[in-house]
Amino acid sequence: MSQWPDVAALELLVAVADHGSLAAAARAVGTAQPNASRSMARLERSVGVPLLHRSTRGSTLTPAGLLVTEWARDVVGASRKLVDGAALLAQDTSRSSSLRVSASQTVAEHLLPRWLAEMRSAHPESRVRVTVHNSHEVARDVLRGAADVGFIEAPAPPSGVHHTVVARDELVLVVPPGHPWASRQDPVTTAELAATPLITREAGSGTRMALDEALGAPVSSLLEMPSNAAVRVSVQAGSGPAVLSRLAVDDAVAAGTLVQVPTVLDLRRELRAVWHGPRRTQGLAAELIAVARRTDPPGR
């Protein structure tokens, strides 16, 4: 081999193995598919063996590609460690490091506190400022430079930002104990849920967007509330059903103040970190993302 392979291309190769296709890998690393195809072609020329099997149904790894991928994982991991370590060394050690985080309500209420606690145990000098918005406003904070990193729960990442999945979540249908659905055994159908006015989060929230996407149409909103807690209290008061993150209702379901109702909808979703600027995060932002993935691994 006449030259060292491009580390970004090796990262893309690893992503092909992890995500099942070149198209999915390109989305995962935040590059356009034509650029990904050219990068893979250059890598194949560099290593001298075919790495991808290309067909009309997409590109998958060849046997040689699978083997090279396993070697590439070590290279990619070492490169990440080098870049993140150098970024931390480059920080001004004469004053505390700072990090601006913008997070959606579900993440901020139920996941972010323990992520920050673990990060600050390794970096006690760090100063972190957290703002809490819905997913749409979090993305806006990141794009305009008001946050170094954001965490969203929207079904799809917004354009213009880099992103990675850090955890997974599930939305569940809940009602008060006296509701007709509380003793229901058969799942609520999509048509029933679409025809039933629900207590919802506001437009722009990740929960609302995920529900609209699952129903295939905008939800019929009986009451629109600005927080998970307000929705939960409204349901407990008997105002109507709601669909909320399992993280937000598990305690109430366990206490018997809410009842989870089965539904035919697949309401699982991915929680993502988003950032702007260089494709590879650095410093405390990179550390927080790593902590999130380690604490609530997306593959669980």
N, C-alpha and C positions, 0 to 999 in steps of 0.2 A: 504494500500500500504506500503510495507516494506522498500522502499528506494526511494530517489528522482529520478525522471526521468532524463535521459541524455539530456542536453540542445541541443546538436547537433542533437539528434534524433528528438526533438521537432521542430527544424528548418527544418529538412527534412520532417516532417509531414505537416508543413505549406506549404512547397514547393509543396507537392503532391496536396494540395487544389488549390494552385495558378497556377500550370502548368498542371494539369489534369491527371497525371499518375505518378507512381513511377519512371519509366524510365526517364521521363522529369525532375522530381524533382532531381534525382541523378545528371543529367547533370547540373542543375541550381546551385547546391551547390558544384559541383566539386568532386564528389565521384563516384566510380565504382558501377554499379547496384548490383552486389552480396553483396558488403559491405552495400549498402542501404537496401537490403532485410533483412540482418542479424540485422541491426540496428532497423528496424521496428519490427522485431520479438521480440527483447529484450524489446522494448518499450511496446509492447502489453503485454508481461509477467509482466512488471513493473506496468502497470496501471490496469491490470486484465480484460480488455475488448478487443474484436477484433476491430481493427482500420481500417483494409484494407480488401476489398473484392478481392480475388485473382482469376483470371480466365486465360484462354489461351490468352485472348486479353489484359491482363495487370492487374494492381492493381489499384483500386479506393477506395475512402473512404466509410466506412460504416456509417450509421446514427450516431452511437456512435463516430466514427472517426471525423465526421464533428463537433460535439459538443466539443470534446476534442481539436480539432484544434483551435477553437475560443478562448479557454482558453490558449492554447499554444502561441498564438500570443503575448499576454501580457508578458508571461515569456521570449520569445525570444527577444522582444523589450527591456525589462528591462535588459537582459543580454548584449545586444549590447551596451546599454547606459553605463552599468558598465564597460565593457571592454574598450570602447573608452575613457571614462572619466578617468579611471586609467592610460591609455596610455599617455594622455595629462599631468596628474599629474607627471608621471615618467620622462617627458622630462626635460632636464636641463634648468631651468628658468633663469640661469645667462647669457644666450645668446639667440639670436633669434633662433626660430625653423626654419628648412629648409626643403624644399620639392623639389625633382627632378621629373619633369613631362615630359613625351615624348608623343606627340600627332600627330595623322594623320592630314593632311592639312585641310580637311573639318572641323574637330572638332576644330583645333587650330584657324582657321580663323573666324568661325562663332559662336561657342559655348563656348569655353574655356575662352575667356576674361571675360564674365559676371560671369562664375562659380568662377574664381579666385577673381574677385572683391567682390563677396559676401563672399567668405571664408576669405579674408583678412580683411573685415570689422569686422569679429568676432575675427580674430587673426592678428592685425595690426603689431605685431612684427615679423611675419613670413617672411622668405625669400624663394622665389620660382624661380627656374630656369626651363625654358621651352625649349625643343628642338622639332623641327618639322621635321617629316619624313613621308614616306608612312607607311601603316599599317604593312607591313612585317618588316621594320626596327624598328618600335616602339616595336614590340614583341621581337626583338633581344635585344634592349636596356634593356627591363625588365628582360629577361632571364639572361643576363650577369651582372646584377646589376648596370647598368648605370642609371636606372630610378627607383624611388620608385613606381610609378604608370604610366600606359600608357592608352591611349584612341585610339581605333581602329574602323575601319568601315568595316573590312573584313567580308564576309558572315559567316564564322565559326571561332571560337576562335582557336588560335594555341595550339598545345599540350605543356604541361609543365607549363602552367600558370593558375592561378585562374581568374575567370571573372564574370562579372555581367552586365546585360543590363542597361544602364543609359538613353538612349533616342532612338528615332526612326527617320528615315530619309527616303526620297524617291528620287530615281534618275528619271530624266525627259529627254526626247529627245528634243533638241533645234536646230534650224536652223536660218540663217540670214533671214531678211524679204524678200529678193528676191529669196529665194530658192523655187524650185517647190513644196516642201512639206509645205510651209508656209501657203497656203490657203486650205490645205487638211482637209477634214471633217472626213473621215473614218480612223480608226487607222492603223498605219504602222504595218505590220505583222512581225512575228519573222523571216520568210524567207527573207523578204525585208531588214530587218535591218542586218541580217547576211551577206547578199550579198553586202551591201553598205559599202565602206571604210569610217571609221569615224575618227575624231580627238579624240585621247584618252590620258588618263594619262599613265604613264609608268607602266610596269609590276611590280607587287608587291604592287601597290596602291589598297586600298579597293574598290575604284570606278571601277577600271579595273577588279578586281576579281569578284565583284558583277555582272558586265555586262557579263563577260564570263560565269558565272554560269547561268544567266537568259537565255542566248542564247543557252546554252548547248554545246558551242564550243568556241575556242578563237576568239575574235573579229578581223575583218579585219581592220588594222590600217593604215590610210592615213598619219597622222602625230602623233608622240608620244611626248607629252609635259610633263614637270616635275612639273606642278602646275595647279590648277583649273583656276587661273587667265589667264595663258597662253593659256589653251584650250578655255576659254571663248572669249578672244581677237581674237584668230584664227577663231572661228566661226563667230564672228561679222565682221571680215574682208572678209568673204565669202569663206573660205577655204573648208568648208564642215560641215556636221552635227556632233553633239556630244551628248553623254549622260553624264550628270553631276548631282551632288546633287542639289535638289531644293534650298537649302540654298545658293548655289553659283550663281544661275541664276535668282532668283526671282526679284531682283532689275532691271536687264537688261530686263527681260520679261515685267515688269511693265512700263519701259521706252520705250519699243517698239524697242530696238536694237537687241533683240532676240525674236523668236517666239517659243512657246512650241507646240510640235506636239503630238497628241495622239498616243499611241502604245498599242498593245495587251499585252505586257509584264508586269508582276507584278514586279516592281522594288523597292518595299519597302524593307528596311533593318534595322537591329538593330545596334546601336552604343554601344560599350562595353568598360568598364574599365577592365584593365588586370593588374595583379600583380603577384609577385613570393614570395615564402616563406610561412609563415603561412597562413592558409585558410582564417582567418579573418584579414582584414586590420586594422591598428591602427593609432592613431595620425592624422596628417594633411592629409595623404592619405585617411583615412576613412572619414574625414570631407569633403574633396573635392568630393569624390564619392557621399556622401549624398547630397551635394549641387547640383551636377549634376542631380541626380534623382529627387530632389525636384523642380529644376528649369525647367527641360525638362523631365517630367515624362514619362517613357517608355510605359505606357498604354494609352497615349493620342490618 
